[in-house]
């Protein structure tokens, strides 16, 4: 009889992941406009994220705190933060972890229209290939990085992290990278910085970025 693979060697498949597009911020550098709904290259920024993320996952969520019907019209279930104070990406991640029915949640921001189409595959492979720590067990999170630095909102998170994340937010910690580091998240090098280009200002919406692939 063939024995089951040890937990640290299990493969993470597309159906094991729920995609989560983070669109619940204040967008202060856009004058408070709802960033994910701003037009870019003929359609809403968040629509670009939906198109790139949907083929990578088994289910899709959008984290939003206003204009919920407009986000739902993009073809994804919408979840909102548990508090109404625009608490940042970690709050959106928590909402996604609570709502997901899969073991993992793959997170992306709504303002990066060129992110890798193999993001989930590569983060999942790296997480699966990382040996379990004798004391801490298997790593439960992975995130993208390039030579220019980390991109912690492009992350793969195990659903069991939800309670710890809720406690972290209650304690006043809102830094994504600090929380991931505490859980010894696996950093995955993607090499090329261009796919992680993000739209920050209204001017960016009307500029053909030389950084975009």
VODRENFI-964591 format. One record per residue (C-alpha): x, y, z; residue in three letters. Coordinates in steps of 0.001 Angstrom, whole numbers, plus 500000, padded with zeros to 6 digits. Example, Ala and Ser with C-alpha at 12.3 -4.5 7.8 and 13.67 -1.06 7.14 Angstrom:
2
512300495500507800ALA;513670498940507140SER;
//
This chain:
213
500000500000500000UNK;501372503428499053UNK;501770505778501989UNK;500504509325501851UNK;503003512058501081UNK;504303513888504139UNK;502637517272504717UNK;505707519231503578UNK;505637517515500171UNK;501967518022499317UNK;501300519856496045UNK;499126522968496062UNK;496780522936493060UNK;494682525657491462UNK;491553524281493129UNK;493200524639496539UNK;493372528423496127UNK;490832531223496341UNK;491923534427494627UNK;491502537678496553UNK;491769541077494863UNK;492495543789497433UNK;490435546870496528UNK;489347548153499925UNK;491781551018500497UNK;491291554774500772UNK;493392555549497657UNK;494603558798499203UNK;497061559447496370UNK;494062559383494027UNK;492183561930496080UNK;490098559262497771UNK;488580557886494563UNK;487820554178494488UNK;491037553017492817UNK;489856549632491615UNK;487041551204489595UNK;489174553829487837UNK;489453553295484075UNK;492764552011482737UNK;493312550828479160UNK;489582550814478515UNK;488228549174481658UNK;488351549280485440UNK;491687548517487086UNK;490095545710489071UNK;488818544132485844UNK;492423543617484742UNK;493109541848488039UNK;490028539644487607UNK;491162538612484119UNK;494673537657485264UNK;493740536008488554UNK;490656533966487665UNK;492512531302485596UNK;494954530755488472UNK;492446529874491199UNK;489391527789491967UNK;487273530660493304UNK;487504534448493261UNK;486820537180495830UNK;487178540956495784UNK;487845542832499020UNK;486046546189498829UNK;484551548654501305UNK;482434550824498977UNK;480688550537495608UNK;480092546864496341UNK;477618546353493492UNK;480096547714490955UNK;482723545237492119UNK;480234542367492132UNK;479445543203488496UNK;483029542191487661UNK;482026538596488360UNK;483372537875491827UNK;481931537572495309UNK;482642540739497325UNK;483809540736500939UNK;484332543728503217UNK;486555544463506205UNK;485238543501509623UNK;485741547130510723UNK;484838550319508874UNK;488102552234509374UNK;489940551309506157UNK;492513549330508131UNK;494682548457505130UNK;495649545318503192UNK;495823543066506257UNK;492155543772506985UNK;491257542801503428UNK;493342539656503728UNK;491486538741506911UNK;488111539173505203UNK;489289536887502407UNK;490653534243504762UNK;487338534221506646UNK;485285533889503454UNK;487407531347501578UNK;486333527723501321UNK;489738526556500072UNK;492888525821502062UNK;494793528766500591UNK;494098532361499575UNK;496121534025496809UNK;496146537807497266UNK;496878540569494755UNK;496296544345494806UNK;493760545875492445UNK;496273548385491062UNK;498817546081489365UNK;497391545254485924UNK;500377543190484739UNK;501068540785487609UNK;502360537305486638UNK;499873534829485225UNK;501780532053487012UNK;501815533825490390UNK;499784531169492206UNK;501642528289490607UNK;505052529649491595UNK;504112530672495126UNK;502403527318495674UNK;505380525368494337UNK;507804527257496562UNK;505612526771499608UNK;505225523055498935UNK;508962522603498381UNK;510009524303501613UNK;510786521710504304UNK;508917521810507575UNK;510695523443510483UNK;511142520969513382UNK;509701523504515813UNK;507269525548513717UNK;506095522942511191UNK;505261523711507567UNK;505380527353506438UNK;501874528695505939UNK;502581531663503672UNK;504680532762500708UNK;505058536103498941UNK;506651537554495816UNK;509886539525495600UNK;512265540854492951UNK;515795542252493065UNK;514193545650493725UNK;512536544413496905UNK;509625542451498379UNK;506019542616497182UNK;504218541232500250UNK;500649541881499073UNK;501250539301496334UNK;500925536446498786UNK;499685532906499251UNK;498198532399502713UNK;496882529317504467UNK;493359529807505798UNK;494430528737509304UNK;496236532086509671UNK;492929533956510042UNK;492700533953513833UNK;496293535087514271UNK;495757537848511716UNK;492648539025513560UNK;494641539199516801UNK;497439541061515017UNK;495033543703513741UNK;493410544022517166UNK;496872544698518599UNK;497288547608516181UNK;499772546001513768UNK;499016546787510127UNK;502316546059508363UNK;501927543181505913UNK;505607542297505728UNK;506063542317509507UNK;503183539873509915UNK;504479537601507158UNK;507992537656508632UNK;506677536581512003UNK;505236533496510329UNK;508511532814508467UNK;506775533239505124UNK;508698531961502114UNK;510043534744499880UNK;509836533784496201UNK;512038535581493668UNK;510308536489490397UNK;513278538269488842UNK;511531540794486588UNK;510153543854488371UNK;507931545015485506UNK;504929542716486129UNK;504606544233489608UNK;504244547787488311UNK;501375549488490125UNK;499111552458489481UNK;499323554976492335UNK;498054558322491022UNK;495483559668488589UNK;498337560619486250UNK;499488556988486205UNK;496117556013484762UNK;496819558073481651UNK;500487557244481216UNK;501832554375479171UNK;504338553139481704UNK;507781552262480345UNK;507995549769483191UNK;505036547708482032UNK;505851544495480126UNK;
//
